[in-house]
Amino acid sequence: MTSPLNLQVRPAREDESDLIADLVFGEPEQETTRVAMCLYGIDDADRARRLFRLLWKSGGNWRHSLLAVRNGAPVAVLQFGRSGFQMSPGLIARLIRIAGPIALLRMASRMRLNAKLSPAKPAGALIVSELHVSPEARGMGIGAALLEHAEVEARRRGTATLALQTLTTNPARHLYERSGFEVRATTSNKSFLQLTGCEGNVLMVKEIAAAPALNGLEPSR
């Protein structure tokens, strides 16, 4: 799919897993990255990025991701539905080499705390689990274009609801609000606030209008 921004949106490939993980992880000053590093208990950005690449690849998250390419360069990623990792003895051993056994145990506890702050999603909604634009491509309308792409995908899948979860402190909330998303739920936790400086998460939902009929006929499916 190509947009007026000269943006090609296509399914990601397995060999692009690290590239997509880096887009999602972002830069240390990015709010979602800062909070993730607090949850990992790692203050070194390069080491945290290596850990995130490993977790991202272990979950096969590239399978649920769309990559946005502009002028031949990957600039953004959009992921639906599934975002996570699959723990295994081999993965644990590799994580220990990166983070150390004590940090890994601490991270597991913090991840459980984070999971408790995940609001329940509307039944039948298409979940936008990740939307990230590279720093050099921000301000061009690429994020908004990908949210429009998500609406098209929702209609294709036969649902009229889009939903996403984001941090209460994430500046991207303004983009979602401009694109028609509304806050439906907020979760907070004092321990999470003390750990990350962020109160918690918000659930944002957008109800999508049905596609218009063409010449009095229903749109093809």
N, C-alpha and C positions, 0 to 999 in steps of 0.2 A: 504494500500500500504506500503511495506517495502523496504528500500533502503540499499545499502552496508554499510551505517553508523549505521545499526541496528536501523533505524529510521522508526517508524510506523506513517503514516499520515492518519488521520481519521477525519470524521465530528465531530465537537464539540457538546457537550450536554448542555442543558439548565442549569443543575446544575454546569457546569464548567464556567459560565459567569464571576464570580468574579476572578477566576484563570486566565482566558484569559485576562480580563481587566488589571490585574496586570502585565502580560507579555507585553501588549501593552504600559502601562503607564511607566514601567521601573523604573530606579533609578533617583534621583534628578539630578545627574551629567550628565545623558543622555541628548543629545541636544534636542531631540523632547520633552522630559519631561520638561526640563527647559523652553522651549518656551511655552508649554501648561500651565505651572504654571504662567507664565507672563500673558497669555490670561485670565486665571481664576482670576488673582489678588490675589492669595493665595501663601504665601511663606512657609507654613507648608506642608511638603510632605505627611504626613499621612492624613491630612484633604483633600488635593488635590486628593489623591488616593481614598478616600471615595467618593468624588464628581464624579470622573471619573468612578468608579464602578457603581454608580447610573445612570449616563448618558448612559454608555455602555449597561446596562441591559434594560433601558427604550426603547432603539432602537432595542432590540432583535438581537444585532449584532452577537451573538453566532451562529445564524442560517446561517450566511454567512461565517463562519470561519472553518478552518481546524486546528486541533491540532496535533503537532508533538511530539511523545513520544519516548524517548530513554531509554532503560533499565528500563522501567516501570515508568519513571518520565517525565512529560510534560516539554519540553524544548523550544518550539517555536510555533508561531501561524502565519497562512497565511489566509488572508481574501480577498475575491473577491467582487468587485462591490459596496457594500453598507457599509457605515460607518457613523453613526450619531445617533441622538436621537429624540424621539417624545415628544414634550412638552405637558404637561397636568396640570390642577390645582393641582392634587395630587403630581406630580413631582416638580412643583414650590415650593410647601409647604416644601417638603423634602430638596430641594436645599437651601431654605432660612435657614433652621435649620443648614445646614452645613456651608454655606458661608455668610449668612446675607443678608438682602434685598438690601443694597447699593452695596455690592460686586456683587450680582447677576445682578443688572442693568448694572453695569460696564462691567461684563463679557459678557452680551448680546451684548453690543455695540462693544466689542473687537472681538467677534465671527463673527459679520457682517463684520468687517474689514478683518478678516481672510478669510471669504468666497469670498470677492472681489479679493483675491490674488490666487484663485484657477484657474489654466489654463484650457481652454477647452480641453476635451479629444477627441481623434480620434473616429469618428463614427464607431461602430461595434467592437471596441477593448475590450478585456477582461481587466478590471481594477484591478490591485493589490492595494487594498486600505490600507492594513496593512501587514507588514512583520517584526516580532520581534523575536529575539533569546535571551534567558535568559543569563545573564552575564557569568555564569559558563560553558555555552555550546558554547560560541563564539570561533572562531578560529578553529573549527572542520570541516568547510565546510557545516554546516547545512543550512545557509542562501542560499548558492548557490544551494544546493540540493532542497530546496523549490522553488526556481525560476525555476529549471528544471521541478518540479512538475507542476508549473503554466503553463509552455509551453505545457505539456501533456494535461492539462485541457483546454487550449485554443484550441488545435487541436480537442479535443473531442467536444467542443462547436461550431466548424466550423469557427473559426476566426484565422487569421494569424498575429494578432497584439496584443501585450501586452503593457500596459501603466501603469504608476504610477506617483504619485506626491510626492515630498519630499522637505524638507527645503533646501535652498541654502547652509546652513552650516552643513547639516547632513553628518557625516563621512561615512554613509552607501552608499553614492553616489559612492564610489570606488567599492563596491561590485556590484552595478548595472552596472557600466561601464565594469567591468571585465566579467560580464554575458551577455554583448552585448547590453545593453541599451544605447541610445544616447539622449542627451538633445535636445528637440524640441522647448521648450519655457521657458522663465524665466519671472517671475512677481516680481515687487518690489514696495515698498511704504515707504515713509519717516516716516510716523506715525508708521508703523509696525516696522521699524528699530529702532526707538526711544524707542518703547515699549519693544521689545524683543532682540535687538542686532543682529537680523537676517534680511537680506534684503527682503527675500520673499521665493518664491517657484520655483521649476523647474519641468517641465513636461519631463519625460523620457519615451522613446518608443523603443520597440524592434519588428522588423519584423521577423516572424518565418518562417523558410523554411518548405516546405511541407514534411510530413513524407515519407521516401523512400518506393518505391514499393518492395514487397517481391516476389522473383522469377518471376519478370516480371508482377506481379499482383498488383492491387491497394490494399492498406491496408484496412482491414475490418473496418467498422464504427459501 
